[in-house]
Amino acid sequence: MALWGGRFTSDTNQDVAEFTESISFDKRLYKYDIMGSKAHVTMLAKQNIIPTETATAICAELTKIEEKIDNKKFEFSFDLEDIHMHIETALIESLGKEGARVHTARSRNDQVALDTRLYLRDEVTIICSAIKELQKSLVELGDENIDAILPGFTHLQHAQPVLFAHHLLAYVEMLSRDIERLEECRTRFNVLPLGSGAIAGTTLPISREIVAELLDFPAITRNSMDTVADRDFACELLSNLSIFAMHISRLSEDIILWSSQEFNFIELDDAFCTGSSLMPQKKNPDIAEIARGKTARIYGDLMSLLTLCKGLPLTYNRDLQEDKEPLFDAIDTVKLILKVYAPMVATMNINKDNMLKAASDPNLMATDIAEKLVELDVPFRDAHHRVGALVKWCKENSKELNEVSLDEMKISIPEADKSFLDLFSPLSSIEKREILGATGPKEVNKQIKFWRDKLIE
């Protein structure tokens, strides 16, 4: 008979046991369940709710159980439903009725909320650290190729020349926001839920403050009903992980394009590519493609959790057992992406000549001509129109912008002088952009130094 089966007259149907179990996936919470139980019984003893020697015995036995699970010597069974029942049953088998005191003044409802929050505290720390490693790889790659110039794109059309390092630093900024969101999210789930019971708290004189101190929670939840029903923190975390995955997917798209024969801006190390089962010449950017694909999977995890929670009345409903698989899956997927992504970036080879060749398209400097006219006191909209007319004339006459004579340029731009003919160098274009946040070499070097210093911290 199950530990909760006092009012039942028969055992659970075996198919029902398998249908309702969660041990197959929530067993990963065992360290946190044990950590929470130790803090809980320590508090119960301090509050004279259970004997001190009982709390001591329970804590000692919990340590043994943890060691058994660590060493894969602990048997799991669908019949015991979840990690909480497995550990409590093991305690009772070892300590008898004294072991049964572990569940005094708590419910599995607030217990699982505690385990999940403790677990997420560690996982967010691990993920943020891994994101920083990816940032370091991007910064290092940019620094090593600080003189590389490539065309920047808008609408996937050539726009203006930019430093390759500037492009990489754009992703460093995105990843920084991801870390900020994850750390802010942690402040909202780093709140002690234990003590809320099943719905209404407990009549026993527990001290939630003691448990909060033992488990290093800076705050305690204020409403027992909200506490056991709340999965906002999990939804928020999956939302933040989805945004991170979106950033990775965008970076992957750039890497896939850059490594194609049409671009040929980069080459990925063989260790981070695969070949074709049919075409011997192929070298495919599979890590970037799979990371792009896994983004959809993480989005699906978020949608699963939001849909799970959308129609639930207060307070706890068994539906919430289904929160863990999408939560665990998204975390595992993000960690897997980060494990391979930073070393892939670090070993990337850069084809500076091809980048520069593409960035030397004179059309990329059209805006430079318009801004040169602004310096001559021509209103920008007028300047924009005149340069557009020059581009049109060049197209109609099968000439590149840098091939026109001064007289031909004056047809569209009467204000032009000889200095206008020297505006078609991508390096010169970049060197004029030294305002804060722009792609000028001095400014980009400042940004690289900023990120080196920040990431070392």
N, C-alpha and C positions, 0 to 999 in steps of 0.2 A: 504494500500500500504506500502511495506517495506521502511525503511529509505533510501535504495539505489535505490528505484524504479522510480526515476524521468523520466527515458527514456523508461519505460515500459508502455504498454497500458492495461495490465490485471494483476490481482493478480496471484501469484504463485499457480500452481496446488497443491492440498492438498497432494497428494501422493509424489509429488516432494518435498514439504516442509518437509515431514517426512523423505524422503530419504536423504535430504541434511542437516538436523538439526544436531547440536552437543551439544545442551544444556543438553541432557540427561547425558552426561559425563563431559562436560567442566564447568558445574556449580560449580564444586569444586574450580574453580579458582576465585570465586567472590571476596574474600578478596583482592587478588592480583590485580584484575582488578580495584577495588575501590582505592587501594593504589596508583596504577600507575596513575589513572585519577586525584586524588588529587594533586599529584606532577606535573602532566602535566598542569593543569589549574593554579596552583600557579605560575609556570614558565611563562605561557602565560600572566598572569597579570603583573608580574615583567618586562616582555618585552613590556608592553603596547600594547599587541595584543588583549586582552579582558579587560574590566573594572575590577578593583579590587573587586568591590561589586559583580560582577557576579561570579568571582572565589570563593569568600566567600560563596555565596549562593549555588553554585554547591557543594562545599566541605561539607557544612552542610547537604544538601540533600543526598549526597553520604553516609554520616554517618547514616542517617535514613534508607536508602535502605539496608545498611549492617545489621542494627539491625533487619529489617524485615526478611531478609534471615536467620540470626542467629536464629530467633524465629519461623522460618517456616511459616511466614505470607506473603510471597512473592509468587506470582503466576508465574509459568513457563509455556511457551507455545512453541510448535514446530514452530509456525508461526514466532517467533522472532529469530529463528536459533540458536543463541549462547549467551553466557553470556554477551558479549560486547553489543549486540543489546538490551538485556533485561534491562541492567542498563541504557543505553543511552535513551531508550524509557521511562523508569520510570522518568528519569530526565526531559525530555521534557514534559511529562504529568503533572509534578509538577511545573516546572519553565517556561514552554512555550519556546519561542524562545531563551531566555537566557540559558536554559538548552542545547539547540542545539549547543551552542558554545563549548561544551566539546570536540567535535571531531575535532576542529580546528588544522590543521597542523599535523594530524596523520592518519594512516590507520589501519584497523583491522590487516593488515599484521605485522606491527611493534608492534601493541598493544598485539597481542597474543604471539609474541616472548618475550615481556616484562613479561607478566603474567606468562608464563611458566618458565622463568628464576627465577623470584621471588619465585615461588612455589618450584622449585627444590632446591633453596638455603635452605629453611626451611626443606625440606624432607631429604636432605643429612645430615643436622645437626642431625635430629632425628635418622636416620639410623646409623650414626657413633656412636652416644651415645648408641644405643641399642647393637651394635657390641661390644662396650667396656664392657657392662654388661655381655655379653656372655664370653668375655675374663676373666673377674673377676671370673665368675663361674668355668671356667676351671682351673684357677690358684689356686683358693681356694680348689677345689677337689684334685688337685695334691698335694697341701701342706698338706691337711688332711691325705693323703695316701702316704706320701713321702717314706715310706719303702716298698711299694708294687712293686714287680718285676714281669714282665710278659715277654713272648717271643715276640721279635720283628719279623716281617715277611718281607720277600722279595718274590715276586712271590706267595704270600699267603702260603709260606712254612716257617717253623721255621728257623730263621736266627741266632739271638744272643739275649741274655737277655738284657732287658732295664728296666729302672724305668718307672712305669706307669705315673708318673708325667712328665717324659721326653716326652713320647708319647703325652700327653695332651698339653704340651708346643709347640709341633710342630704345632698344630692347632692355638694356640695363635699367633704364628709367621705368619701364613697364614692370620689370621684375621687382624693382624696389617698391612699387605700389602694391604688388602682390604680397610682399612681406609685411608691409604696413597693415594691409587688410587682415592678414592672418593673425598678426599680433594683437590688433584691436579686437578681433573675434575672440581671441583667447581670454581677454578681460571679461567678456560676457559669459563664457562658460566656466571660467575659473571661480565658480561660486558653489559653496557647499550645499548639496541638496539633501544629504542624509539627515534624518530627523523629521522628515515630512510624512513618513509612514506611507500607508496605502492611499490616503486622501486627506486625513484630518489631523495628522500629528499623533501624539501619544499622551496617555494620562500619566505615564511614568516620568519622574523628575530628571530627565536626561539633560546634558549640557551640550548643545550643538557647538558652542564656542570652543570647548575642549577639542572636539573632533576637528573643527576648522583649523585650530592651531597645530594639531598633530599632523594633519595632511597638507599644511601650508596653503590653505585657502584664505585669501584676503577678505572674503565676504561670504555671507550666508543668505540663502534664498528667503524671501519674506512671506511667501504664500504657499501653503502646502499643496493646494489644488493645482496651482500653476506649475509648481515644481515637478510633480509626477507626470503631468500632461505635456510639459514643454519639450519640444524638439526644435525650437527656433535656432538654437546654437548649432545643431547639426545641419539645418537648412542653410544657415549663414555660412558655415564652413564649406559645404559643398558648392555654394554659390561662388565663394572666393576661389576654390580650387578650379571651378569651371572658367572663371576669368583668367586664372593662371594658364589653364590648358589652352584657352583661346590665344593667349600671347605666344605660347609655344607653337601652336598651329600656324600662326602668322610667320613666326621665324622659320618654321619648317618650310612654308611656302616659298619664302625668299631663298632658302638654301637649295630647294629643289630647282627653282628657276636658275639660280646662279650656276648650278652644277650641270645644267643642260648644255648640249652642244651649241644651241643658239646663243646662249650667253657666254659660257665657258669662262666665268669669272673666278670660280673656285674648283678645287678637286678635293673630295673627301678621301680620307685615308682608307685603304683597302679593308682594314679591320672593322670599319663601320659601314661597309656596303655589302651587297650581295650581287650574285650574277643571275643570269637567265638560264633556265633549264633547257632552253632551245637555242638561244642566240649566243654564241661564244664571246662576242665582243662586248656584251652588255655589262655595265657597272651601275647598279641602281642605288639611289639614296634611300634605302628602305627604312632606316631609323627615322628620318624626317617624315617619310610617308606614314609609317605606323604611328608615330607621335601625333600626326595630324588626324589619323583615324581614331586614335584613343581619345581624342578630345570629344568626339561624338559619344563615346562610351561614358565619359565623365558627365557630360550634359544629361545623358539618360539617367545616371544615378541621381542627379539633382531633381529631375522631373519625377522620378519614382518617389522620392521622399516628400516632395511638395504635394503630390497627388495622394500619398498615404495619409498625410496630416489634414488635408483640406476639409474633410467632413466629420471629424471626430468630436463628439461632445466631451465635456469635462467629466471625469478626469482621465485616468489611465484606461486604455483599451488594448486588448491583446494584439490588435493590428500593429501596435508600435514595436512589437517584436521584429517586424519586417524593416525597421529602420537601419539595422546593423549591416546587412549585406551591401546595400548601396553605399553606406558610409565607409565600410572597410574596403570595398572595391575601389572607390575613388581615391582613397588614401594610398592603397597598394599601387594603383595605376600611376599616380603622380610620382611616387617614389621610384617606380621602375623607369619612368621617362627620365627623371633627373639622374638616375644612376648611369645612364648611357650618354646623355646629352652633353654634359660638360666635357668629357673626354673626346667626344666627336668634334666639338667646336675647337678644342685645344689642338687637335691634330690636322685641322683643315689647312690646305695649301692654297695660297692666293695667287691668281694670275693678274698681276698688276698691269702688264702691257695690254691685255685685252680689256681690262676695266678702263684704262686711260683712252684706248682707241674708241670705245663706245662713248666715253664722256667728252670726247673731242668733237662730237657732232656740233657744228656751229649753231644749229637751232637751239641748243641748250643755253646759249648766251643771249638769246633774244631779249630776255628780261633785263640783262645788263645794258643793252642799247637803250631800252626804255628809261631805265634809271639814270643813264648818262644824260638823256634829254631833260629829265627832271632837274638835274644839276644845272642845266642851262635855263631853268625857269619855265619849262614847258609843263603844263598841267599833265598829271600822269595819264588821264584818260585820253588826252590828245596824243601823248607819246605812245601809249599802247596801240592806238589806231594806226599811227604812222609806221610803227615797226611791223604790225600785222600786214599793212599794205606792202612793205618791203618783202616779207616772207611770201606773200602771194605773188609778187613780181618775180621773185627767184624761182618759184615753182613753175610759173608760166614760161619762164625762159631757161629752164633746166640748169639753173646755177645754184650752188651752195651759197649761204650767206657770206662766207669768208672769201668767196670768189668774185664778188662784185667790186667794181671800181668805185672810187669816190663819187664820180659823176653819176653812176648808176644808182648809188645809194641816195644821192640828193634828189632823185626823182620822187622818192617817197618821204625822205627826211631832209628837208632843205637846210636844217641846222647842222648837219653832219660836217665834220672836218676830218683831217687825216687820223686823229686820235681814235676815231670810231672804227678804223680798220684794224686796230690793235686789241679789240675787245673779245677775241675769239679763242683765247687761251683758257682752258679749264682751270689751270693753276692760278692764273691771274684773277679769274672770276671768284675762286674760293678765297684767295688772300684778301679780297675786299670785304669779306663778310666776317668781321671780327667783333660783332656785337654779341652780347651775352646770349648764349643758347644757340648761336648760329654755327655754321660749318667752317669758319675760319681756322687755319692751323693753330694759331696761338690759343684761340678759345677752346678748341678741341683738346689741346694739350692740357689746358687748365682743368677741363672736365675729367680727363683721364687721371690726372693727379688727385682731383677731388675724390674720384671713386676708389682709387688705390688706397688713399688714406682712410676712407670710410669703411671699406671692406676689411682692412687690417684691424680696425676697431672691433 
